[in-house]
Amino acid sequence: MTRPITLFTGQWADLPFAEMCRLASEWGYDGLEIACWGDHFDPWAAVEDDSYVKDKLALLEKHNLKVWAISNHLKGQAVCDDPIDERHQGILPSRIWGDGDAEGVRQRAAEEMKMTARAARKLGVDTVVGFTGSSIWKYVAMFPPATQAMVDAGYEDFADRWNPILDVFDSEGVRFAHEVHPSEIAYDYWTTVRAMEAIGHRPAFGLNWDPSHFVWQDLDPVSFLWDFKDRIYHVDCKDTKLQVGGGRNGRLGSHLAWADPRRGWDFVSTGHGDVPWERCFRMLNTIGYDGPISVEWEDAGMDRLRGAPEALEFVRNLAFDAPEAAFDAAFSSDS
């Protein structure tokens, strides 16, 4: 059950895709989780121009890399978000932002996600990783108090906007792996349960498991794997270091920049934080996850050219396979 180890290209989108392929190959990665921004992958070009996908696949083959998933977090975020404002303008291409009218942005983002499913099929992958956005994340502090009707309306809005997108995923034979993450419709255990209920547990909607966000929120990433074992469609490896306490550092981050020592938590290089990695990988073995393990680079305190190969070595050493064959042989009646 050897699982490929890939590198998510989202935090490398300032580099040309060709350079990203060269680096990942030299470091020893098996492939890439390709982001749909920068020049890394354009879903519209992939669908409308047959040569576009051929060129991408040829470049990957040249560097002995493969692709199992593409990611479109930035456009997915705009599908449900409210408000839509200058933060979104900073992450969206002009074809999605348009004149900035909020509902127009949401509808164009939804069309982009449909196109992403079609592009994934043309590329030969069956998983799209991303965000959903949320119209009710703005109520997370619960003051002034949000009524139950307001919360219910948020999940109805999510279902109304994402079910038509998921219809296209179904028609293309592609799955959406939602990254459970603060600011999304599903950001912890119970909101994930509620999101699944909102869309009738349809198989097209699954999860991208990233343990860093659970540790940040004091949740157990291992039990989450067990409880949602049939919906773990993709895995991202990112670590979190908690520095709360001392009377000053709060868990919410205090509107301070990444790597600021006054923050109560930060993303760090895989293996340098508080994620219980061995327990996590043992549980991945237990639930039979055999998809890619994707390193996501988001450590503002370490140079990425040093950290990315270091993270690969850590994951490759720890992402051990379950000893099924040896166990079966040891207790076989024929041995």
C-alpha positions as CSV (number, residue, x, y, z in Angstrom):
1,M,0.0,0.0,0.0
2,T,2.9,2.3,-0.7
3,R,1.5,5.8,-1.0
4,P,3.0,8.5,-3.3
5,I,4.4,11.6,-1.6
6,T,3.6,14.8,-3.5
7,L,4.2,18.5,-3.0
8,F,1.3,21.0,-3.0
9,T,2.3,23.8,-5.4
10,G,0.0,26.5,-4.0
11,Q,2.6,28.2,-1.9
12,W,5.0,28.0,-4.9
13,A,2.8,29.7,-7.4
14,D,5.2,32.6,-7.7
15,L,7.5,30.2,-9.6
16,P,6.9,29.0,-13.1
17,F,5.4,25.5,-13.2
18,A,8.4,24.2,-15.1
19,E,10.7,25.3,-12.3
20,M,8.4,23.8,-9.7
21,C,8.6,20.4,-11.5
22,R,12.4,20.6,-11.7
23,L,12.7,21.3,-7.9
24,A,10.3,18.7,-6.8
25,S,11.9,16.1,-9.0
26,E,15.4,16.9,-7.8
27,W,14.2,16.6,-4.2
28,G,12.7,13.2,-4.8
29,Y,9.0,13.8,-4.7
30,D,6.8,11.3,-6.5
31,G,4.5,14.0,-7.9
32,L,2.6,17.2,-7.4
33,E,-0.7,18.3,-6.1
34,I,-1.2,21.1,-8.6
35,A,-2.7,24.4,-7.7
36,C,-5.1,26.1,-10.1
37,W,-3.4,29.5,-9.9
38,G,-0.2,31.1,-11.1
39,D,0.8,29.4,-14.3
40,H,0.5,26.0,-12.7
41,F,-2.9,24.9,-14.0
42,D,-5.8,26.8,-15.7
43,P,-9.0,24.7,-15.8
44,W,-10.5,26.7,-18.6
45,A,-7.4,26.3,-20.8
46,A,-7.3,22.6,-19.9
47,V,-10.9,22.1,-21.1
48,E,-10.8,24.3,-24.2
49,D,-7.3,23.5,-25.5
50,D,-6.3,19.8,-25.9
51,S,-2.6,20.8,-26.3
52,Y,-2.6,22.4,-22.8
53,V,-3.1,19.2,-20.9
54,K,-0.7,17.3,-23.2
55,D,2.0,19.9,-22.5
56,K,1.5,19.7,-18.7
57,L,1.6,15.9,-18.7
58,A,4.7,16.0,-20.9
59,L,6.5,18.3,-18.5
60,L,5.6,16.1,-15.5
61,E,6.8,13.0,-17.4
62,K,10.1,14.8,-18.3
63,H,10.8,15.2,-14.6
64,N,9.5,11.7,-13.6
65,L,6.5,13.2,-11.7
66,K,2.9,12.2,-11.6
67,V,-0.3,14.0,-10.5
68,W,-3.2,12.5,-8.5
69,A,-5.0,15.6,-7.5
70,I,-5.5,19.3,-8.4
71,S,-6.5,22.0,-6.0
72,N,-8.7,25.1,-6.5
73,H,-9.0,26.6,-3.0
74,L,-9.0,30.2,-4.1
75,K,-12.0,30.1,-6.4
76,G,-13.9,27.6,-4.2
77,Q,-13.6,30.1,-1.3
78,A,-15.7,32.6,-3.3
79,V,-18.6,30.3,-3.9
80,C,-20.3,30.8,-0.5
81,D,-18.4,33.6,1.2
82,D,-20.2,36.6,2.6
83,P,-19.0,39.3,2.5
84,I,-17.1,39.3,-0.8
85,D,-14.6,42.1,-0.5
86,E,-11.1,43.3,-1.3
87,R,-9.6,40.2,0.3
88,H,-11.2,38.1,-2.5
89,Q,-10.1,40.6,-5.2
90,G,-6.6,39.9,-4.0
91,I,-6.8,36.1,-4.6
92,L,-9.1,35.9,-7.6
93,P,-8.3,36.4,-11.3
94,S,-10.1,39.3,-13.1
95,R,-12.4,36.9,-14.9
96,I,-13.9,35.8,-11.6
97,W,-13.8,39.2,-9.8
98,G,-15.3,41.1,-12.8
99,D,-16.9,44.3,-11.5
100,G,-16.8,43.0,-7.9
101,D,-20.6,42.5,-7.5
102,A,-20.8,39.9,-4.8
103,E,-23.4,37.6,-6.3
104,G,-21.7,37.8,-9.7
105,V,-18.4,36.8,-8.1
106,R,-20.0,33.8,-6.4
107,Q,-21.7,32.6,-9.6
108,R,-18.5,32.9,-11.6
109,A,-16.6,31.1,-8.9
110,A,-19.2,28.3,-9.0
111,E,-18.7,28.0,-12.8
112,E,-15.0,27.8,-12.3
113,M,-15.4,24.9,-9.9
114,K,-17.6,23.1,-12.4
115,M,-14.9,23.7,-15.0
116,T,-12.3,22.4,-12.6
117,A,-14.1,19.0,-12.4
118,R,-14.0,18.8,-16.2
119,A,-10.3,19.8,-16.3
120,A,-9.5,17.1,-13.7
121,R,-11.0,14.5,-15.9
122,K,-9.1,15.6,-18.9
123,L,-5.9,15.6,-16.9
124,G,-6.7,12.0,-15.8
125,V,-7.2,12.7,-12.0
126,D,-10.3,12.0,-10.0
127,T,-9.8,14.3,-7.0
128,V,-10.1,18.1,-6.7
129,V,-9.1,19.6,-3.4
130,G,-10.4,22.9,-2.2
131,F,-12.4,25.2,0.0
132,T,-16.2,25.9,0.0
133,G,-16.4,29.3,1.5
134,S,-19.1,30.1,4.1
135,S,-21.8,32.7,4.5
136,I,-21.9,32.1,8.3
137,W,-18.2,32.0,9.3
138,K,-18.7,35.7,10.2
139,Y,-20.9,34.5,13.1
140,V,-18.2,32.2,14.6
141,A,-17.7,34.5,17.6
142,M,-21.4,34.1,18.4
143,F,-21.8,37.7,19.5
144,P,-24.0,39.4,18.8
145,P,-25.8,36.1,19.1
146,A,-26.6,34.3,15.9
147,T,-30.0,32.7,15.8
148,Q,-30.4,29.0,14.9
149,A,-32.3,30.2,11.8
150,M,-29.3,32.2,10.7
151,V,-27.0,29.2,11.0
152,D,-29.5,26.9,9.3
153,A,-29.7,29.3,6.4
154,G,-26.0,29.2,6.0
155,Y,-26.0,25.4,5.5
156,E,-29.0,25.7,3.1
157,D,-27.0,28.3,1.2
158,F,-24.0,25.9,1.0
159,A,-26.2,23.1,-0.3
160,D,-28.0,25.3,-2.8
161,R,-24.7,26.5,-4.2
162,W,-22.6,23.3,-4.1
163,N,-25.1,20.7,-5.2
164,P,-25.1,22.0,-8.8
165,I,-21.3,22.0,-8.7
166,L,-21.3,18.4,-7.4
167,D,-23.7,17.3,-10.1
168,V,-20.9,18.1,-12.6
169,F,-18.4,16.3,-10.4
170,D,-20.6,13.3,-10.5
171,S,-21.0,13.5,-14.3
172,E,-17.2,13.6,-14.7
173,G,-16.5,10.8,-12.2
174,V,-14.5,13.2,-10.1
175,R,-14.6,13.8,-6.3
176,F,-14.3,17.0,-4.3
177,A,-12.1,16.9,-1.2
178,H,-13.1,19.7,1.0
179,E,-10.3,20.9,3.3
180,V,-11.8,21.2,6.8
181,H,-10.5,24.6,7.8
182,P,-11.4,27.7,9.8
183,S,-13.4,30.1,7.5
184,E,-15.1,27.2,5.7
185,I,-18.6,25.7,6.0
186,A,-17.0,22.7,7.7
187,Y,-14.1,23.8,10.0
188,D,-14.2,21.2,12.8
189,Y,-15.9,17.9,13.8
190,W,-19.5,19.0,14.3
191,T,-19.6,21.4,11.4
192,T,-18.3,18.6,9.1
193,V,-21.2,16.4,10.3
194,R,-23.6,19.3,9.6
195,A,-22.2,19.9,6.1
196,M,-22.5,16.3,5.2
197,E,-26.1,16.3,6.3
198,A,-26.8,19.4,4.3
199,I,-25.9,17.8,1.0
200,G,-27.4,14.4,1.9
201,H,-24.1,12.6,2.3
202,R,-23.6,12.5,-1.4
203,P,-20.4,10.6,-2.3
204,A,-19.1,13.4,-4.6
205,F,-18.3,15.5,-1.5
206,G,-15.5,14.2,0.7
207,L,-12.6,15.6,2.8
208,N,-9.1,16.7,2.5
209,W,-7.5,15.8,5.9
210,D,-5.0,18.3,7.1
211,P,-4.1,17.7,10.8
212,S,-2.6,21.2,11.4
213,H,-6.1,22.8,11.6
214,F,-7.3,20.3,14.1
215,V,-4.4,20.7,16.5
216,W,-4.8,24.4,16.3
217,Q,-8.4,24.0,17.5
218,D,-7.7,21.5,20.2
219,L,-9.3,18.7,18.2
220,D,-8.0,15.1,17.7
221,P,-7.0,14.6,14.1
222,V,-6.7,10.8,14.6
223,S,-10.3,10.2,15.8
224,F,-11.4,12.4,12.9
225,L,-9.8,10.0,10.5
226,W,-11.6,7.1,12.0
227,D,-15.0,8.7,12.2
228,F,-14.9,10.0,8.6
229,K,-12.8,7.1,7.2
230,D,-15.1,6.6,4.2
231,R,-14.7,10.3,3.2
232,I,-11.0,10.8,3.4
233,Y,-10.3,11.5,-0.3
234,H,-6.9,13.3,0.1
235,V,-4.3,14.0,2.7
236,D,-2.2,17.1,3.2
237,C,0.7,17.2,5.6
238,K,1.1,20.5,7.4
239,D,2.3,21.0,11.0
240,T,1.2,23.5,13.7
241,K,3.2,24.7,16.7
242,L,1.2,25.9,19.6
243,Q,2.6,28.7,21.7
244,V,-0.4,29.7,23.7
245,G,-0.2,30.8,27.3
246,G,2.1,33.0,29.2
247,G,-0.7,35.5,29.6
248,R,-0.1,37.1,26.2
249,N,-0.3,34.6,23.3
250,G,-3.8,33.7,22.2
251,R,-5.0,30.9,20.0
252,L,-6.7,33.1,17.5
253,G,-3.5,34.8,16.3
254,S,-4.2,38.4,17.4
255,H,-4.1,39.7,13.8
256,L,-0.3,39.2,13.8
257,A,1.7,38.1,10.8
258,W,2.9,34.5,10.4
259,A,6.1,33.8,12.4
260,D,5.5,36.7,14.7
261,P,6.7,35.4,18.1
262,R,3.7,37.0,19.8
263,R,1.3,34.7,18.0
264,G,-0.2,31.8,20.0
265,W,0.3,29.3,17.1
266,D,1.9,29.1,13.7
267,F,2.3,26.7,10.8
268,V,5.8,25.1,10.9
269,S,7.7,22.5,8.8
270,T,6.3,19.0,9.0
271,G,7.9,17.3,12.0
272,H,8.6,20.5,13.9
273,G,5.2,21.0,15.5
274,D,2.6,19.4,17.7
275,V,0.8,17.1,15.2
276,P,1.0,13.4,16.5
277,W,2.3,12.2,13.2
278,E,3.0,8.5,14.1
279,R,-0.5,8.1,15.5
280,C,-1.9,9.8,12.4
281,F,-0.1,7.5,9.9
282,R,-1.0,4.4,11.9
283,M,-4.6,5.5,11.6
284,L,-4.2,6.1,7.9
285,N,-3.0,2.5,7.7
286,T,-6.0,1.3,9.8
287,I,-8.6,3.0,7.6
288,G,-6.9,1.8,4.4
289,Y,-6.1,5.2,2.9
290,D,-3.9,4.5,-0.1
291,G,-3.9,7.9,-1.8
292,P,-1.2,10.5,-2.0
293,I,0.4,12.1,1.0
294,S,0.9,15.7,0.0
295,V,3.3,18.0,1.7
296,E,1.9,21.5,2.0
297,W,4.5,24.2,2.6
298,E,3.4,27.1,4.9
299,D,6.3,27.8,7.3
300,A,7.1,31.5,7.3
301,G,10.0,30.8,9.7
302,M,12.1,28.5,7.4
303,D,13.3,28.9,3.9
304,R,11.2,26.7,1.7
305,L,14.2,25.5,-0.4
306,R,15.6,23.9,2.7
307,G,12.3,22.9,4.4
308,A,10.6,21.2,1.5
309,P,13.2,18.5,1.0
310,E,13.5,18.1,4.8
311,A,9.7,17.6,5.0
312,L,9.9,15.0,2.3
313,E,12.5,13.0,4.2
314,F,10.4,13.2,7.4
315,V,7.2,12.0,5.7
316,R,8.9,9.3,3.8
317,N,10.5,7.9,6.9
318,L,7.2,8.0,8.9
319,A,4.6,7.2,6.3
320,F,5.2,3.5,6.7
321,D,3.0,0.8,5.2
322,A,0.9,-1.5,7.3
323,P,2.7,-4.9,7.7
324,E,-0.3,-6.8,6.4
325,A,1.6,-9.3,4.3
326,A,4.0,-10.1,7.1
327,F,1.2,-10.4,9.7
328,D,-0.9,-12.7,7.5
329,A,2.1,-14.9,6.7
330,A,3.0,-15.2,10.4
331,F,-0.4,-16.6,11.3
332,S,-1.1,-18.5,8.1
333,S,-2.0,-22.2,8.6
334,D,0.4,-23.0,5.7
335,S,3.4,-21.5,7.4
